[in-house]
Amino acid sequence: MTDAPTRITDIRAWEALDSRGRPTVGCAVVLESGAVGRVVVPSGASTGAYEAHELRDGGTRYGGYGTQAAVANLMTELRPAVLGHDALDQAGIDATLRAVDGTDTLSGIGANAVLAVSLAVHRAAAGSRPRTDGTAYLPLPMFNIVSGGAHAGGAIDLQDILAIPVGARTVAEAVEWGWRVRAATARLAAETGPGASLVADEGGIGVPLRSNTEALDLVLAGIEASGLRAGDDVAIAIDVAASQLATAQDYRLAVEERTLSAAEWAQELVLWTERYPIVSIEDPFGEDDWDSWSDFTARVGNRIQVVGDDLFATTTARLQRGVETRAANAVLVKPNQVGTVTATEELLEVARREGVRTVVSARSGDTEDHWLSDLAVGWGGDQLKVGSLTRSERTAKWNRLLELEADPTIPTELRRWQPLG
């Protein structure tokens, strides 16, 4: 433990911009030792109903997305409540932040303001925490290849089709394989006509196609064209983001002009897992369709990941319900869904205890910060999902993971894909 004082002496905040050019909240926490923790928090486009609530200004400025009120709340409400606290007491500080806000969803002060302080405190204190001995396990990357849904203007119904380098032995190898697959897929997409390979929110390829299976076929062809073996070297993951497809009773595939019952949609997904080298499906059903989740996981959960994002919203209570109902076997971890570092870590503890895999994830409106990669390693995340291999807010996270692997003072090992069942 360092002797440097860890008392918080100052907090600064400002309105910053995310990767889409929308405002978000930046924050710097200064300690008595002179250490500074600086963050700019991300924001999602595909947001679930059970996430903590960002505070936006409304009005005409920045199209209503301004965050001046959140910044003001941070400086006038959160700052005086936290000044003088020991930055090593993360749980105590996060409890104070929640108490000042006074709501379950952080809608009073704004989850964007609360998370900014919580993360900045964590980063400021990081240098004062003892480094644990032993191997640092690096999460297996998941790379966004083709995008649709809210990330690419509905080019396809599925939100993302991703590549997982399940056969890679190092981060460097995984990143190079991901680059090869994306490059090969982009070349194939370009053959469909002009403007067929636009860059989506998370750096994936936005390809307007006639069906979702055409998109799966394209990614499969991209893996094969890259010279890698589909299934053995690189497998496929899908982020359905089905809450965007769900109607009151059914699931609407707008691109294909089809409406399916939950049972019909489940059967289609099962057939895809038999036809393609799919090892992970995220949010296959709506965030309140618990029965469909449980039925689907009973059918395929012994051989693929079924990942809850909107279903769990990084909240412990919803994850515990998911464990009890066997709704999924993996959870997406997004700190801004729950608002504080402590609440995120509590969810991770439940996941580890219950044998639920963890996928640490960025957001579509992310920033150039790389703190998520550090947290994913420190938290022992099984996988890291931050987007594609283009756009600096994405590559910043991959670059940090590559840096950690190359650091000779840190013994590291890439987490290998473990088959289910």
Secondary structure as a PSIPRED ss2 file (coil, helix, strand):
# PSIPRED VFORMAT (PSIPRED V4.0)

   1 M C   1.000  0.000  0.000
   2 T C   1.000  0.000  0.000
   3 D C   1.000  0.000  0.000
   4 A C   1.000  0.000  0.000
   5 P C   1.000  0.000  0.000
   6 T C   1.000  0.000  0.000
   7 R E   0.000  0.000  1.000
   8 I E   0.000  0.000  1.000
   9 T E   0.000  0.000  1.000
  10 D E   0.000  0.000  1.000
  11 I E   0.000  0.000  1.000
  12 R E   0.000  0.000  1.000
  13 A E   0.000  0.000  1.000
  14 W E   0.000  0.000  1.000
  15 E E   0.000  0.000  1.000
  16 A E   0.000  0.000  1.000
  17 L E   0.000  0.000  1.000
  18 D C   1.000  0.000  0.000
  19 S C   1.000  0.000  0.000
  20 R C   1.000  0.000  0.000
  21 G C   1.000  0.000  0.000
  22 R C   1.000  0.000  0.000
  23 P E   0.000  0.000  1.000
  24 T E   0.000  0.000  1.000
  25 V E   0.000  0.000  1.000
  26 G E   0.000  0.000  1.000
  27 C E   0.000  0.000  1.000
  28 A E   0.000  0.000  1.000
  29 V E   0.000  0.000  1.000
  30 V E   0.000  0.000  1.000
  31 L E   0.000  0.000  1.000
  32 E C   1.000  0.000  0.000
  33 S C   1.000  0.000  0.000
  34 G C   1.000  0.000  0.000
  35 A C   1.000  0.000  0.000
  36 V E   0.000  0.000  1.000
  37 G E   0.000  0.000  1.000
  38 R E   0.000  0.000  1.000
  39 V E   0.000  0.000  1.000
  40 V E   0.000  0.000  1.000
  41 V C   1.000  0.000  0.000
  42 P C   1.000  0.000  0.000
  43 S E   0.000  0.000  1.000
  44 G C   1.000  0.000  0.000
  45 A C   1.000  0.000  0.000
  46 S C   1.000  0.000  0.000
  47 T C   1.000  0.000  0.000
  48 G C   1.000  0.000  0.000
  49 A C   1.000  0.000  0.000
  50 Y C   1.000  0.000  0.000
  51 E C   1.000  0.000  0.000
  52 A C   1.000  0.000  0.000
  53 H C   1.000  0.000  0.000
  54 E C   1.000  0.000  0.000
  55 L C   1.000  0.000  0.000
  56 R C   1.000  0.000  0.000
  57 D C   1.000  0.000  0.000
  58 G C   1.000  0.000  0.000
  59 G C   1.000  0.000  0.000
  60 T C   1.000  0.000  0.000
  61 R H   0.000  1.000  0.000
  62 Y H   0.000  1.000  0.000
  63 G H   0.000  1.000  0.000
  64 G H   0.000  1.000  0.000
  65 Y C   1.000  0.000  0.000
  66 G C   1.000  0.000  0.000
  67 T C   1.000  0.000  0.000
  68 Q H   0.000  1.000  0.000
  69 A H   0.000  1.000  0.000
  70 A H   0.000  1.000  0.000
  71 V H   0.000  1.000  0.000
  72 A H   0.000  1.000  0.000
  73 N H   0.000  1.000  0.000
  74 L H   0.000  1.000  0.000
  75 M H   0.000  1.000  0.000
  76 T H   0.000  1.000  0.000
  77 E H   0.000  1.000  0.000
  78 L H   0.000  1.000  0.000
  79 R H   0.000  1.000  0.000
  80 P H   0.000  1.000  0.000
  81 A H   0.000  1.000  0.000
  82 V H   0.000  1.000  0.000
  83 L C   1.000  0.000  0.000
  84 G C   1.000  0.000  0.000
  85 H C   1.000  0.000  0.000
  86 D E   0.000  0.000  1.000
  87 A C   1.000  0.000  0.000
  88 L C   1.000  0.000  0.000
  89 D C   1.000  0.000  0.000
  90 Q H   0.000  1.000  0.000
  91 A H   0.000  1.000  0.000
  92 G H   0.000  1.000  0.000
  93 I H   0.000  1.000  0.000
  94 D H   0.000  1.000  0.000
  95 A H   0.000  1.000  0.000
  96 T H   0.000  1.000  0.000
  97 L H   0.000  1.000  0.000
  98 R H   0.000  1.000  0.000
  99 A H   0.000  1.000  0.000
 100 V H   0.000  1.000  0.000
 101 D H   0.000  1.000  0.000
 102 G C   1.000  0.000  0.000
 103 T C   1.000  0.000  0.000
 104 D C   1.000  0.000  0.000
 105 T C   1.000  0.000  0.000
 106 L C   1.000  0.000  0.000
 107 S C   1.000  0.000  0.000
 108 G C   1.000  0.000  0.000
 109 I C   1.000  0.000  0.000
 110 G C   1.000  0.000  0.000
 111 A H   0.000  1.000  0.000
 112 N H   0.000  1.000  0.000
 113 A H   0.000  1.000  0.000
 114 V H   0.000  1.000  0.000
 115 L H   0.000  1.000  0.000
 116 A H   0.000  1.000  0.000
 117 V H   0.000  1.000  0.000
 118 S H   0.000  1.000  0.000
 119 L H   0.000  1.000  0.000
 120 A H   0.000  1.000  0.000
 121 V H   0.000  1.000  0.000
 122 H H   0.000  1.000  0.000
 123 R H   0.000  1.000  0.000
 124 A H   0.000  1.000  0.000
 125 A H   0.000  1.000  0.000
 126 A H   0.000  1.000  0.000
 127 G C   1.000  0.000  0.000
 128 S C   1.000  0.000  0.000
 129 R C   1.000  0.000  0.000
 130 P C   1.000  0.000  0.000
 131 R C   1.000  0.000  0.000
 132 T C   1.000  0.000  0.000
 133 D C   1.000  0.000  0.000
 134 G C   1.000  0.000  0.000
 135 T C   1.000  0.000  0.000
 136 A E   0.000  0.000  1.000
 137 Y E   0.000  0.000  1.000
 138 L E   0.000  0.000  1.000
 139 P C   1.000  0.000  0.000
 140 L E   0.000  0.000  1.000
 141 P E   0.000  0.000  1.000
 142 M E   0.000  0.000  1.000
 143 F E   0.000  0.000  1.000
 144 N E   0.000  0.000  1.000
 145 I E   0.000  0.000  1.000
 146 V E   0.000  0.000  1.000
 147 S E   0.000  0.000  1.000
 148 G C   1.000  0.000  0.000
 149 G H   0.000  1.000  0.000
 150 A H   0.000  1.000  0.000
 151 H H   0.000  1.000  0.000
 152 A C   1.000  0.000  0.000
 153 G C   1.000  0.000  0.000
 154 G C   1.000  0.000  0.000
 155 A C   1.000  0.000  0.000
 156 I C   1.000  0.000  0.000
 157 D C   1.000  0.000  0.000
 158 L C   1.000  0.000  0.000
 159 Q C   1.000  0.000  0.000
 160 D E   0.000  0.000  1.000
 161 I E   0.000  0.000  1.000
 162 L E   0.000  0.000  1.000
 163 A E   0.000  0.000  1.000
 164 I E   0.000  0.000  1.000
 165 P C   1.000  0.000  0.000
 166 V C   1.000  0.000  0.000
 167 G C   1.000  0.000  0.000
 168 A C   1.000  0.000  0.000
 169 R C   1.000  0.000  0.000
 170 T C   1.000  0.000  0.000
 171 V H   0.000  1.000  0.000
 172 A H   0.000  1.000  0.000
 173 E H   0.000  1.000  0.000
 174 A H   0.000  1.000  0.000
 175 V H   0.000  1.000  0.000
 176 E H   0.000  1.000  0.000
 177 W H   0.000  1.000  0.000
 178 G H   0.000  1.000  0.000
 179 W H   0.000  1.000  0.000
 180 R H   0.000  1.000  0.000
 181 V H   0.000  1.000  0.000
 182 R H   0.000  1.000  0.000
 183 A H   0.000  1.000  0.000
 184 A H   0.000  1.000  0.000
 185 T H   0.000  1.000  0.000
 186 A H   0.000  1.000  0.000
 187 R H   0.000  1.000  0.000
 188 L H   0.000  1.000  0.000
 189 A H   0.000  1.000  0.000
 190 A H   0.000  1.000  0.000
 191 E C   1.000  0.000  0.000
 192 T C   1.000  0.000  0.000
 193 G C   1.000  0.000  0.000
 194 P C   1.000  0.000  0.000
 195 G C   1.000  0.000  0.000
 196 A C   1.000  0.000  0.000
 197 S C   1.000  0.000  0.000
 198 L E   0.000  0.000  1.000
 199 V E   0.000  0.000  1.000
 200 A C   1.000  0.000  0.000
 201 D C   1.000  0.000  0.000
 202 E C   1.000  0.000  0.000
 203 G C   1.000  0.000  0.000
 204 G C   1.000  0.000  0.000
 205 I E   0.000  0.000  1.000
 206 G E   0.000  0.000  1.000
 207 V C   1.000  0.000  0.000
 208 P C   1.000  0.000  0.000
 209 L C   1.000  0.000  0.000
 210 R C   1.000  0.000  0.000
 211 S C   1.000  0.000  0.000
 212 N H   0.000  1.000  0.000
 213 T H   0.000  1.000  0.000
 214 E H   0.000  1.000  0.000
 215 A H   0.000  1.000  0.000
 216 L H   0.000  1.000  0.000
 217 D H   0.000  1.000  0.000
 218 L H   0.000  1.000  0.000
 219 V H   0.000  1.000  0.000
 220 L H   0.000  1.000  0.000
 221 A H   0.000  1.000  0.000
 222 G H   0.000  1.000  0.000
 223 I H   0.000  1.000  0.000
 224 E H   0.000  1.000  0.000
 225 A H   0.000  1.000  0.000
 226 S C   1.000  0.000  0.000
 227 G C   1.000  0.000  0.000
 228 L C   1.000  0.000  0.000
 229 R C   1.000  0.000  0.000
 230 A E   0.000  0.000  1.000
 231 G C   1.000  0.000  0.000
 232 D C   1.000  0.000  0.000
 233 D C   1.000  0.000  0.000
 234 V E   0.000  0.000  1.000
 235 A E   0.000  0.000  1.000
 236 I E   0.000  0.000  1.000
 237 A E   0.000  0.000  1.000
 238 I E   0.000  0.000  1.000
 239 D E   0.000  0.000  1.000
 240 V C   1.000  0.000  0.000
 241 A C   1.000  0.000  0.000
 242 A H   0.000  1.000  0.000
 243 S H   0.000  1.000  0.000
 244 Q H   0.000  1.000  0.000
 245 L C   1.000  0.000  0.000
 246 A E   0.000  0.000  1.000
 247 T C   1.000  0.000  0.000
 248 A C   1.000  0.000  0.000
 249 Q C   1.000  0.000  0.000
 250 D E   0.000  0.000  1.000
 251 Y E   0.000  0.000  1.000
 252 R E   0.000  0.000  1.000
 253 L E   0.000  0.000  1.000
 254 A C   1.000  0.000  0.000
 255 V C   1.000  0.000  0.000
 256 E C   1.000  0.000  0.000
 257 E C   1.000  0.000  0.000
 258 R E   0.000  0.000  1.000
 259 T E   0.000  0.000  1.000
 260 L E   0.000  0.000  1.000
 261 S E   0.000  0.000  1.000
 262 A H   0.000  1.000  0.000
 263 A H   0.000  1.000  0.000
 264 E H   0.000  1.000  0.000
 265 W H   0.000  1.000  0.000
 266 A H   0.000  1.000  0.000
 267 Q H   0.000  1.000  0.000
 268 E H   0.000  1.000  0.000
 269 L H   0.000  1.000  0.000
 270 V H   0.000  1.000  0.000
 271 L H   0.000  1.000  0.000
 272 W H   0.000  1.000  0.000
 273 T H   0.000  1.000  0.000
 274 E H   0.000  1.000  0.000
 275 R H   0.000  1.000  0.000
 276 Y C   1.000  0.000  0.000
 277 P C   1.000  0.000  0.000
 278 I E   0.000  0.000  1.000
 279 V E   0.000  0.000  1.000
 280 S E   0.000  0.000  1.000
 281 I E   0.000  0.000  1.000
 282 E E   0.000  0.000  1.000
 283 D C   1.000  0.000  0.000
 284 P C   1.000  0.000  0.000
 285 F C   1.000  0.000  0.000
 286 G C   1.000  0.000  0.000
 287 E C   1.000  0.000  0.000
 288 D C   1.000  0.000  0.000
 289 D C   1.000  0.000  0.000
 290 W H   0.000  1.000  0.000
 291 D H   0.000  1.000  0.000
 292 S H   0.000  1.000  0.000
 293 W H   0.000  1.000  0.000
 294 S H   0.000  1.000  0.000
 295 D H   0.000  1.000  0.000
 296 F H   0.000  1.000  0.000
 297 T H   0.000  1.000  0.000
 298 A H   0.000  1.000  0.000
 299 R H   0.000  1.000  0.000
 300 V H   0.000  1.000  0.000
 301 G C   1.000  0.000  0.000
 302 N C   1.000  0.000  0.000
 303 R C   1.000  0.000  0.000
 304 I C   1.000  0.000  0.000
 305 Q E   0.000  0.000  1.000
 306 V E   0.000  0.000  1.000
 307 V E   0.000  0.000  1.000
 308 G E   0.000  0.000  1.000
 309 D C   1.000  0.000  0.000
 310 D C   1.000  0.000  0.000
 311 L C   1.000  0.000  0.000
 312 F C   1.000  0.000  0.000
 313 A C   1.000  0.000  0.000
 314 T C   1.000  0.000  0.000
 315 T C   1.000  0.000  0.000
 316 T H   0.000  1.000  0.000
 317 A H   0.000  1.000  0.000
 318 R H   0.000  1.000  0.000
 319 L H   0.000  1.000  0.000
 320 Q H   0.000  1.000  0.000
 321 R H   0.000  1.000  0.000
 322 G H   0.000  1.000  0.000
 323 V H   0.000  1.000  0.000
 324 E H   0.000  1.000  0.000
 325 T H   0.000  1.000  0.000
 326 R C   1.000  0.000  0.000
 327 A C   1.000  0.000  0.000
 328 A C   1.000  0.000  0.000
 329 N C   1.000  0.000  0.000
 330 A E   0.000  0.000  1.000
 331 V E   0.000  0.000  1.000
 332 L E   0.000  0.000  1.000
 333 V E   0.000  0.000  1.000
 334 K C   1.000  0.000  0.000
 335 P H   0.000  1.000  0.000
 336 N H   0.000  1.000  0.000
 337 Q H   0.000  1.000  0.000
 338 V H   0.000  1.000  0.000
 339 G C   1.000  0.000  0.000
 340 T C   1.000  0.000  0.000
 341 V H   0.000  1.000  0.000
 342 T H   0.000  1.000  0.000
 343 A H   0.000  1.000  0.000
 344 T H   0.000  1.000  0.000
 345 E H   0.000  1.000  0.000
 346 E H   0.000  1.000  0.000
 347 L H   0.000  1.000  0.000
 348 L H   0.000  1.000  0.000
 349 E H   0.000  1.000  0.000
 350 V H   0.000  1.000  0.000
 351 A H   0.000  1.000  0.000
 352 R H   0.000  1.000  0.000
 353 R H   0.000  1.000  0.000
 354 E H   0.000  1.000  0.000
 355 G C   1.000  0.000  0.000
 356 V C   1.000  0.000  0.000
 357 R E   0.000  0.000  1.000
 358 T E   0.000  0.000  1.000
 359 V E   0.000  0.000  1.000
 360 V E   0.000  0.000  1.000
 361 S E   0.000  0.000  1.000
 362 A C   1.000  0.000  0.000
 363 R C   1.000  0.000  0.000
 364 S C   1.000  0.000  0.000
 365 G E   0.000  0.000  1.000
 366 D C   1.000  0.000  0.000
 367 T C   1.000  0.000  0.000
 368 E C   1.000  0.000  0.000
 369 D C   1.000  0.000  0.000
 370 H C   1.000  0.000  0.000
 371 W H   0.000  1.000  0.000
 372 L H   0.000  1.000  0.000
 373 S H   0.000  1.000  0.000
 374 D H   0.000  1.000  0.000
 375 L H   0.000  1.000  0.000
 376 A H   0.000  1.000  0.000
 377 V H   0.000  1.000  0.000
 378 G H   0.000  1.000  0.000
 379 W H   0.000  1.000  0.000
 380 G C   1.000  0.000  0.000
 381 G C   1.000  0.000  0.000
 382 D C   1.000  0.000  0.000
 383 Q E   0.000  0.000  1.000
 384 L E   0.000  0.000  1.000
 385 K E   0.000  0.000  1.000
 386 V E   0.000  0.000  1.000
 387 G E   0.000  0.000  1.000
 388 S C   1.000  0.000  0.000
 389 L C   1.000  0.000  0.000
 390 T C   1.000  0.000  0.000
 391 R C   1.000  0.000  0.000
 392 S H   0.000  1.000  0.000
 393 E H   0.000  1.000  0.000
 394 R H   0.000  1.000  0.000
 395 T H   0.000  1.000  0.000
 396 A H   0.000  1.000  0.000
 397 K H   0.000  1.000  0.000
 398 W H   0.000  1.000  0.000
 399 N H   0.000  1.000  0.000
 400 R H   0.000  1.000  0.000
 401 L H   0.000  1.000  0.000
 402 L H   0.000  1.000  0.000
 403 E H   0.000  1.000  0.000
 404 L H   0.000  1.000  0.000
 405 E H   0.000  1.000  0.000
 406 A H   0.000  1.000  0.000
 407 D C   1.000  0.000  0.000
 408 P C   1.000  0.000  0.000
 409 T C   1.000  0.000  0.000
 410 I C   1.000  0.000  0.000
 411 P C   1.000  0.000  0.000
 412 T E   0.000  0.000  1.000
 413 E E   0.000  0.000  1.000
 414 L E   0.000  0.000  1.000
 415 R C   1.000  0.000  0.000
 416 R C   1.000  0.000  0.000
 417 W C   1.000  0.000  0.000
 418 Q C   1.000  0.000  0.000
 419 P C   1.000  0.000  0.000
 420 L C   1.000  0.000  0.000
 421 G C   1.000  0.000  0.000
